[in-house]
Amino acid sequence: MHAGQTRRKSIRFPLQMPVIFWWTNEYGMRQQAEGHSRDISEAGAFVFAANCPPLGAIVELRMDLQALPNARGAYLIEYQGQVVRVERPNGEKGNGFAVLRRPS
C-alpha cells in the first residue's frame, strides 16, 4: 500500500442489480431515483445513477436480489447510509455514488 491509502475493512462483491434510493434535499423535499449497483459489501455500496444524492446526504436504499440470474424467490436488501463519495466523470460509465451503511 502507498502512503495515504487505507485498507478496506469489508470485502466488496461485484453485484449489478437494480437499486431504488431516496433522500431529503436541502428544501426538505423527498427525492427518489433509480440506478444499479456496481458492488456491495456489508459496509455499503457503490451505485451508478443519472441522478445522484449530494455528498453527505442520508439515503435509504432498496436492492432487489430477485433481478440476479438464478435467484430463487424475492429477497430485498434495505438499509440507510450516508453518501461518502459522488463521481461525475465524463467517461462512459456515468455518474455514481458510494454509500457507507449506518449501523442499525
N, C-alpha and C positions, 0 to 999 in steps of 0.2 A: 504494500500500500504506500501511496505517496503521502507526503505531509498534507494535512488538511482533509484527507479522506477519512470517513468513518465506516466501520463495518456494520452492515445491516444486521439487525437483531432477529429478523424473521426471514424465512425462505419465501421468495416470490414464485407464484405459479403462473405460467403464461396461459391464461384462460380468456378467450374472447367470447363475451356473452352480452346480451342487451342489458343496459343499465338505465333506470329512471332515477332522477335525483331532483331534489328541491331544496330551496334555501329562501331566506327572507332578505330582501335587498335593503339598501340604506334608507328607503322610504317606508319600511315596514310591510311591503307587499310581497306575497309569496310568489316565487318564481319556480317554474318547473321546466325541465329539459330532459332529453334522452341522448344516449350515446352508447358506446360499447367499451367494455373493459379491455385493457392491454394485458394487465396482470393483476393478481390479487394475492394477499397474504393475510395472516391473522392480524397484522398491524395496520392494514389499509389496502388501497388500490390505486391504480392509475386508470383514468377514464378518458377516452377520446370523445370529444363532443364539439359541435359547432358553437354552442352557447355555453361558456364556462362560468361558474360562480367566481367571484373575486377572491384573491388571496386573503386568507384569514377567515373566510365565511364558514359558518357551521352548516353542514349539509346532511340531509337524510338520503341514503342510497338504498335502492332495491335492485338486486340482481337475480335474474331468473335462470337457474341451472337447467330448467327443462329445455332450454334452447340448445343445450350442448348435444352433440351426437351421442347416441346410445344412452341418453338419460332415461331413467325409468321413474315416472311419476313427477309430480311438481315439487320443487324444492326452492325456496326463496332464501336469499341472504339479505337481511335488512340490518342496517346499523347507521349510527350517527358518527360523523367525523368532522375534522377541520381541514380546509384546503391549505396545504403547506407549500404548493408549487403550482403555477399556471404556466403553460407553454403555448405560445402563439407563433410557431415557426412559419416560415414561408415555404417549407417543404411540402411534399405530397401527403404526409401523414395527418396534417391538420392540427387543430387545437386540442389541448388536453390538460388535465389537472390531476395532481396527486392528493389523496386524502389520507390523513392519519386518523385511524379509528379511535374514538373516545371510549374509555372503559365504561362498561355497563353498570 
